[in-house]
Structure formats: C-alpha cells, structure tokens
Amino acid sequence: MLFKRLRRDHIRDISRKTRDLEYTLSDIKNNRVSIASSSFTTAPGEGLTLQATGIDLDFSGNLRFKRKVGWFWFSDRVSFVLKAHGIGFSLTVRIGADPDGRPTISTQRQDCSSQVNSVVVKFSGGNSWLYNLFSGEIEQKIKGELKTLICREAREAINDDGAESMATFPVSLNVSSVAQIDYSLVKDPTLTSNYMDVPLKGEFKPIGDPRSTAPFVPAALPAFAEVDKMVYIWLTDYVFNTAGFVYHQQGALRTVITPKDLSKNAKLLLNTKAFKSFLPQLYQKYPDRPVFVKIYTTKAPVFTSSSNGTIVTVNSNAKIHVTAKDGAPIYALTVGLRTVLSGSLGVKYGNLTFHTKSFTTQVRLVRSAIGDIRFNIMLLQMFLNQFIKSGHFVEKLNVIGDRGFPLPMLPRVTWENTTLITGKGFILIKTDLKYWSGR
C-alpha cells in the first residue's frame, strides 16, 4: 500500500527566494520504487512495528529559475532527475478492536521515523551546467522533504488503506440458510515480544438471532511455545458444538429417506420384503410395500477431538413408515439411534473440512405400532448397518464434509504450508501467509 502511494504521489514543490535569486522545483513525480528488505515485529503492549531498509526512489521534475543581474531578471526552465538511495523507516502500527469486535489498526505521528542516506540531482536542458553547480543545496532540501513524505504516506497507508481493509474483516459469515459463525474479537489482541494473540469468538449462531448464545463455555487452551509458522489458529470443540446446537435447535438436522433417494440396489432395502427375516411383524402386516424413514436429532450432536482424531456423536430418532397402495403413509415404529462418526479434519481452499472414516449406529426401540418387537431390535441394528453401508452414506457425508465452513481470511491473503493437528478438546491449524498486492 505504501509503495502504491509513493508511485502515485509527488513531492511538494521546493522553492527558495532571496533578494536576487528565485527557483522552484515543481512537478516532482516518482518513477521507480525498490526495496531491499522489510520486516514486521511485535511491539509489546502496542501493536506491530514495520521496518524497511534499502529503499531507492527515482523522481523527475522541472526547475524554474530567476536570477537578478543589475536591474534585470533572467529566467530559465530546465528538467531534472533525482535519485534517492538508502531510505529507511520504522513505523509502529497499533492494533485493537472496535465495539463490534472488528479489528482496527492506526498509527500516529510519533510512531514513525525515517532516514535518507543520499540524494543526487542532475539537471538537463537550458543552462543546466549552471544549476548543477548548486545542486548540493537542493539535494539537502529534498532530503528533508523525503523524510516527511515517507512518514506521511506510511501513516496514510495505515490509517486510510489499512483501516479500510480491516473494515472488510468477516466478523460474521453465513455458512448455510440457518446458521452463521461469529468471528468477532472478544477483546483487544495481546502483543508480546514473540507473538500476537488474537482472541476470536468462533461461535455459531442462528441467522436472524445473532444475540443468542450457546449454553456452554469453551475450554482453556494448552500452553504452547512453537513459533515456526507465521500464524497458529486454535479451534476448541466449543466451535463445533455450538454449530451442532444451532442446527439442532433450528430443526435443520432432519431428513426423509425414500427409495428414490437410493441407488438401484440399495432401494430394495426400503421395502417390507427386506424386513421379512428380522422384523416379520412388519412384513406380515404390510407385505411387499415401500418404506420411507424420517430421521431427526433428539439432542444436539457432540463433537469430541483428541490426538487420535475426531468423533461426532449424534442421537436421533428414526420413524419408519409404510406407503399404502393408495399412497397414504402408515406409521409402523420408531427407533432411537446413537450414531458415532469417526474422522479427520483438514483445510481446503480456506475452509475447514471433515472427512468421515467410519460410521456406526446403535439401535433401541422407542415405540411400535406393529406389536411387541423388543427381541427383534438386535437384528434390526444389523440391518441398519448394512443399509448404511449399501446406501453409501459415508461417501455422501464426505461430499458435505469436503465443503466445510469458511475460516476468517483477509482479502488478498492466502495460506501456504498449512498443517492441522488435533488434541484433547482442540484443533490447531499452523500456516504461513502470502499477501497478493495485485500490482
């Protein structure tokens, strides 16, 4: 941002006037900017310090000159090129949070210092040989102008361009038609000599009710001292459990499975003939009739992470209905399901994804409209596990899991060399960042 400003801006006109001499350097435009090195370091209790050294600038412009000889004034106009070398500056950027939890950056006049090692001016055209004789005086004056210019542009790059970029930080993101995730800052970032700690809420909320809160609190994070990567993102199980809570409360975790939803081979399982051997009561009452199943959660899913991976536990009910010859649905029974999904988390295109490795279900009888079937439940569980396998439910879950949900990212910033590990109650994403200037 600073280099863009230096390219498009120009140095203010430089003028001097005495009793018998007047000159003005005008239209001083920047033609080239290069930088040898730059770095960001933390400034404890304040923010970040940006330091840059070895900056070279090339300018061009015009000189208007008037000299009094006796009673007469002589004037001339020539062009010049200016090369400034060994420019450096140090700028402290203050980091905070606004009342809405959005990050803020700012800087003040006293936060910037700069230096210019050398300035060389060469004139051409007209009586340029004469003006080159006093170029040293002009060079000293331009040094001071450049020092002022560098810090002024650095402050404006932060207070204007940088603040505008921070205003786009996604405090909340819609992840579906019923849920959004709150990424607001819960307090100002903490700055130490080694790192900056940015505490984000990371809570799922129902769309249309952003003030609601989940009935549990996040666990404390473990001590950590690694500093090999540029950014470390900690996610506790709280984030995912608030997601499960919201989706359950909003009634989004329910579905109806009908024969047409399954493959040609699997749809045969949704017929009373498939139940004949382990649930004969159903077949006897409704022989050779299609079956459909309504599944809905009975409480919020529970997400548990450990060093071995990630487990999601879902408690739900499955209502089994038979379709009569006239198309009317006939209620048959309800079973309770405790489903355990085991898998792993990953990061893909800025989204946090979940890949299911295994899917197991335990069954219990809730209600029956076809007689006493308590002794058939074990056989029913075996049938359901086969049904899940043949219906390719794991593959279908992974289609959804691979989409994931978006992580907070700034414009023109991408992640590189990203790794993810899990531990007891947390997920840790370690990554480097790359900024695309768009130049």
N, C-alpha and C positions, 0 to 999 in steps of 0.2 A: 504493500500500500504506500509506503514511504517513497519507494523508487518511482512509482507511478506519479506521485505528486511532484517529485523533483523533475521528472521529464516534462510534465505539462506546465509547470510554473516557471517563472523567471525571477531573476534578482531585480530588486528595485533599482531605479536609475541612480547612478552615483554622480554627484555634482560637486564642483568646487568653484568658488567665486572670490577673487581678490580685486584690488583696485585696477590692475592691468591684465588680469587673466581670468578667463572663464572656460570651463569644459564640463561636458556631461556625457557619461556613458549610458546609453539607452538601448532598449530592445534586447536586453541580455537574456538569451534563451539557452536552455540546456539541450545539448545534442547527444550526450552519452553519459551513462552511469555504469560503473562497475564496482564490485565489492569483493574484497579478498576473503573476509571471514565475518561471521556473525554468530551470536550465541544468546540463548535465554538461560538465566539462572534465577533461582528463587530469592526473593528479598524477604527474610523472616518478618512476619507481622505486617507486611505491606502488600506485596504482590510479586511481580516478575521484573527482572532487570534485563533489558535488551542492550547488548553491546555489539558494536560493529566497528571494524578497523579496515584500513587499506582501501577506503572508498576514493575513487577517482571520478572527477566530473570534467566534462568539456563544455564550454559555453562559446557563443558567438554574439556579436552585437555591433553597435555603431558608436563612434565618438564624434561629438560636435565640439569644435574648438574655436575660441575667440581670444585674440591677443592684441593689446593696445601698444602701438608703436607711435610715440609722439602724440599727435592729435587724432590719429587714425586707428580704427579697429580692423584687424584682418581675421577672417573666419575660414574654416575648413571643415570637411566632413570625411572621415575615413572609417573603415571597418576594422574589426579586431577579432582574434580568437583568444580564448582564455582556457588554460588548463590548471586545474586544482588537483593536487596529489596529497596522499596521506591523510585523508579526512577520517576522523573517528568520532563516535559519540556514545554516550551511555544514557539510557532512558529507563526510569522506573515506572512500571505500569501497575496501578492499584486495582486489585480485584475485590469485588464484593457481590452483593445480591440485592435486588430491588424488592419491594413489598410483595410482588407476585412470585418471588422465587426465581426470577430470571437473572443470569449472571450479568454483572456490569464491569466495565473497565474504564479507567480515566487516568489522566496524568496532569500534573501541574507544572508551572514554570520552573520551580526549583528542582523538579525531578529530572531535568535534562542538562547535560554538559557536553561540549563538543570542542574539537580542536582541528586546525588546518595546518599541515606542515609547510606546504609551499603553494604559491600561485604564480604562474607565468603568463604575461600578456604580450602578444605580438600584434602590431598594427600593420595594415596594408592599405595602399592607395594614397593618393594625395601626397602630403608631406609626412608620411608615416615615419621616415627616418628621424624626423624631429621629435615626434611623440614617443618614440621608443627610448629617447633619452631620459624621460621622466616616468617610464613605466613602473619603476620600483615603487614610487609613491602611490601609484594607482593600485598596484598589487597589494600593498599593505592595507589599503582601504577596503579592497574586495575581501580580504581575509576576514575582517570583522563582519562584513555583510553575510558571508557564507556561514560563519558560526551561528549568526542569528537565524539564517534561513533554515539550516539543518534542524535546529531545535524547534522552530516554529512549525515546520512541516511534520516533524515527528509527533508533536503534540496534537496537531490537527488530524493526522493519520489515525491516532488512537481515539481521540475524543469525538471525531466525526465518523470516519470509515469504520473503525473498530467497534465503536458503540452501536453503529447501525447493524454490523454483523452479529453482535451479541443479542440484539433485539430479535433476531430470527431464530435464536436457540429454541428448540421444541420443548417448551415447558410441559405440554401435554400432546399426546399423539393418539389418534383414533386407531385402534387395532382391529375393530370389527364394527358391526352395526349396533352392538350393545355395550361395548367396553372401550375405555381409553386408559392410557397409562400416564400417570403424573410423574414428570421428571423434574419438578421444581426443586430448587435448593432449599434445604431446611434451615440453613444458616450460612453465614459468610464462609468462604473457603479458608482453610487453615494453611499458613505458609511457614515452613521451617527451612533450615539451610539445605536440606536434601530433597524436599518434595513439596507438592501442593496437594492437599486433601480436599476434594470437592464432594460434600455430602448431598446426594440427591434422594428424594423421597422414594421413587420407584414403586409406587402403589397403583394397582388397577382400581378404576372407579367406573360406575355405570355412566354411560353417556346421558347427559341431561341432569345428572345429580353429582356434580364434581365435589360437593362439600361432604359427601358421605365418607365414612371411614370403616375400615375392617375391624373386627372385634378381637384383634390380636396385635402384638408388637414384634418388631424384628429382633432377632438375636444379636448379641455382640459379635464383632468380627475378631478373628485371632490376630495376635501380634505378627507383624510382617516387616522384613528389613530389606528385601530384594529391590535393587534399583537398576536392573539390566535393561529393562524396557522403558519406553517413553511414557506409557500410560498403563495403569492397572485398574481394572473395573471389577469391583466386588458386587456380587448379587447374592443376597441371602434368600433362603427358602420363602421368606416373607413375601417377596415379589410375586412368586408363582402361586402361593397360597391365597393372596388377595385376588389373583386372576380367577382361581377356582371358585372363590367366594362370590365374586361378582357374577360370573357366568351361571352359577347355580341359583343365586338369588333372582336373576333376571329370567330364569326359566329357559336358558339357551342350551342347557345340556340335556336335551331330549330329542329323540328321533323315532321314526317309524320305519321298520324294515319289512318290505313286502317282497314277494317272489320276483317282481320285475327289477328290483334293485340288485339282484344277484346274477352270477354267471349261469349259463345253461345247466351245468352240472349241480351247482350249489342250490339253485332254486328248487330242486327236487326235495331238499330238506325241509322246505316250508310247505309241507303237505302232511295231513294227518297219517298218511301211509308211512312216512318216515318215523313217526312216533309209535308205531304199532307194537314194536318189540319191547319197549321200555316204558311206555305210557299207554297201555291198551285201552284204558278207560276213554281216552280222547278219541281214539280211532273207532271204538265201538259206538260212541255217541254220534260222531260226525265222520263217517267213512269217506275216504278219498276226497277231502275238501282242502282248499288252500288255507294257509295260516299266515297271519301277519303279527308282528311283535312291536309293542310300544315300550320303549326304554326311556327312563328318566332318572336323574340322580335324586337320591333321598337326602343327601347332605353334601356339602362342598368337598370336592376332591382334595386330597392331601399330598403335597409334594415333599419328598424327602431326599436330600442329597448326601452322599458320603464319598469317601475315597474310591469306592468300588463302582460308582456310577450314580444313576438317578432312578428313583422309584416313584411312581404315581399310583396312589390307591384311590379307587372310585367305588363308592357304594351307591347302588341303584336298584330299581325295581324293573322287572320285565313283565308286561301284561301280554298274555298270549290270547289272541282272538282267532276264531274260525270264520271264514267267509261262507255264508249260506248260499244255497242255489239261487236265491233271489238277489244276492249281492249284499244282504244285510250282515253287519258284523255281530258275532256271537261271542260274548266273553267266556273264557274257559278257565284260566287260572293266572295267578300272579306269583312270581318267584323273586326272591331277593338275590342280588348279585354283589359279590365283593370281587372286584377286578383289580389285578395288580399288573401294571405295565413297568417293565424294566428297560432302561435305555440309556442313551448318552446325549449330552448337549454339544452343540457346535456353533460356529459363527459363519454365516454365509451372506455376502453382499450387505453387510451391516445389520443383518437380522440374527437373532438368537434362535437356533433351531433345536428340535428334539427328534432323535431317531429311536424308534421303538425296536428293541431286540426280542423281547418275549412278552406274552400276553396270556395270563392265566385267570381263571374265574372259579369262585366257589358259589354254590347254589344253596338256597334254603327256601322252604315253602312259606309263602305269606298267606295265600288264600286259594281255595279251589272251588270251582262250580261244577266239577265233574266227579265228585266223590272223594273218598279218602285215598290220597296218593302219596302219603308220607314215605312209604317204603320205596317209592319209585324215584325219589329225588337224586340218589347217587347215580342211577342210570341216566337221569336227565342231565346231570352235570357232565357226564362223559359225552353225551350227545351235543351239548352246547360247545364243549371244547373242540369237537370235530367240526361243528358248524362254523366256529370262529376260524378254524384253520382253512376249511374249504372255501369260505367266503372271502379269503384274502384280506381279513380285517387289519392285520399288521401292515400290509402294503398300503391300504387306504389311509391308515393313521399316519404313515410316514409321508404321504402326499401332503397332508395337512401340516405335519410337524416340520417338513422341509421349508415351508413358507415362513414359519417362525413369527416373531414380532420384532418391530424395529428398536434398535438401540439408539441412544442420543448421539447424533453426529452433527458437526458444524458444516456449513457449506464449503465446498472445495477441499475438504479434508477426507482422506481415505486411510484405511488401516492396512498395515503391512506386517508380515512376520507374526501373525496372530496365533496364539495358542490359548487353550482353555483347560483348566483343571477343576476338579470338584473335591470338596472336603466335607466334613460334618457340618451341615447346615448352610453351606455357601458354595458359590461358583466364582471362580476367579478368571477373568479374561486379561491376558497380557499382550500388549501390542505396541508397535511403533506407528507413527503417524507420518503422512506425507501431505504437504499443502500444495494444491494446484493453483497457481496465481492467475491462470487464464491469460497470461501475456502471450 
